[in-house]
């Protein structure tokens, strides 16, 4: 008897490279790629946020000392970016949800432009609130 071997399906390097190929990408492809990147950024922020808040378990003085480090203009810009990333990720998540349930198929371009427009408006409003 010949023993059959299981054939594994290795990840093709060309399929990974295709994800980073920016030629002939439509607006929806760009929004989907940005959705992935913003998801990673928000995950990193969440981990750092939990780590910072967990300093409360070590005492109020240690927590207050570490929080003072975040009260600089550089960290204000980081906060601004995190807020904008969160807004974009949420709005684009709604767009992807609607697309998955067939509503967005007919209105794909309109939904994409709406996400971009609302994110731009939110960027201006958040900048006004934080910096002015």
C-alpha positions in Angstrom: 0.0 0.0 0.0 1.2 3.5 -0.9 0.9 5.9 1.9 -0.8 9.1 0.9 0.8 12.3 2.1 -1.3 15.3 3.0 -0.5 18.2 0.7 -0.2 21.4 2.5 -1.1 24.7 0.9 1.8 27.0 1.6 1.2 30.7 1.5 2.3 31.9 -1.9 4.8 34.8 -1.7 3.1 36.4 -4.8 -0.2 36.6 -2.9 1.4 38.5 -0.1 3.2 40.8 -2.5 -0.1 41.4 -4.3 -1.6 42.9 -1.1 1.1 45.6 -1.2 0.9 46.2 -4.9 -0.5 49.7 -5.2 -1.0 49.8 -9.0 -4.6 49.9 -10.3 -6.1 49.9 -6.9 -9.6 51.3 -6.6 -10.8 53.5 -3.7 -12.4 50.5 -2.0 -9.1 48.6 -2.0 -7.3 51.6 -0.5 -10.0 51.9 2.2 -9.7 48.2 3.0 -5.9 48.4 3.3 -6.2 51.5 5.5 -8.8 49.6 7.6 -6.2 46.9 8.3 -3.4 49.3 9.2 -5.7 51.4 11.4 -6.8 48.2 13.1 -3.2 47.3 13.9 -2.6 50.9 15.2 -5.6 50.8 17.4 -4.6 47.4 18.8 -1.1 48.8 19.7 -2.8 51.9 21.3 -5.1 49.7 23.3 -2.2 47.6 24.7 -0.3 50.7 25.6 -3.4 52.3 27.2 -4.1 49.2 29.3 -0.4 49.1 30.4 -0.6 52.8 31.4 -3.9 52.5 33.3 -2.5 49.4 35.1 0.0 51.7 36.8 -2.9 52.6 39.1 -2.3 49.3 40.8 1.2 50.5 41.8 0.0 53.6 43.5 -1.4 57.0 42.7 2.0 58.8 42.7 3.5 56.4 40.1 0.4 56.8 37.9 0.4 60.6 38.2 4.1 60.8 37.4 3.7 58.7 34.3 0.6 60.6 33.1 2.6 63.9 33.4 4.9 62.6 30.6 1.8 62.5 28.3 1.0 66.2 28.8 3.3 67.4 26.0 2.5 68.8 22.5 3.9 65.7 20.9 1.5 63.5 22.8 -1.3 65.8 21.9 -0.6 65.1 18.2 -0.5 61.4 18.9 -3.9 61.7 20.7 -5.2 63.6 17.6 -4.0 60.8 15.3 -5.5 58.1 17.5 -8.9 59.9 17.5 -8.9 60.3 13.7 -7.7 56.7 13.2 -10.6 55.5 15.5 -13.2 57.6 13.7 -12.0 56.4 10.3 -11.8 52.8 11.5 -15.4 52.9 12.9 -16.9 54.6 9.8 -15.1 52.3 7.4 -16.2 49.3 9.5 -19.8 50.3 9.1 -19.1 50.6 5.3 -17.6 47.1 5.2 -20.5 45.7 7.3 -23.1 47.2 4.9 -21.1 45.8 1.9 -21.0 42.3 3.5 -24.8 42.3 3.9 -25.4 43.4 0.2 -26.6 46.9 0.9 -23.3 48.4 0.0 -22.8 46.5 -3.2 -25.0 49.0 -5.2 -23.8 52.0 -3.2 -20.1 51.1 -2.9 -18.6 54.3 -4.3 -21.1 56.5 -2.5 -20.3 54.8 0.8 -16.6 55.1 0.2 -16.8 58.8 -0.5 -19.1 59.3 2.5 -16.5 57.6 4.8 -13.7 59.9 3.4 -15.9 63.0 3.7 -17.0 62.3 7.2 -13.4 61.5 8.3 -12.2 64.8 6.8 -15.0 66.7 8.6 -14.1 64.9 11.8 -10.4 65.7 11.3 -11.2 69.4 11.1 -13.5 69.3 14.1 -11.1 67.4 16.3 -8.2 69.6 15.3 -10.3 72.7 16.2 -11.2 71.2 19.6 -7.7 70.0 20.5 -5.5 72.8 19.1 -7.6 76.0 19.2 
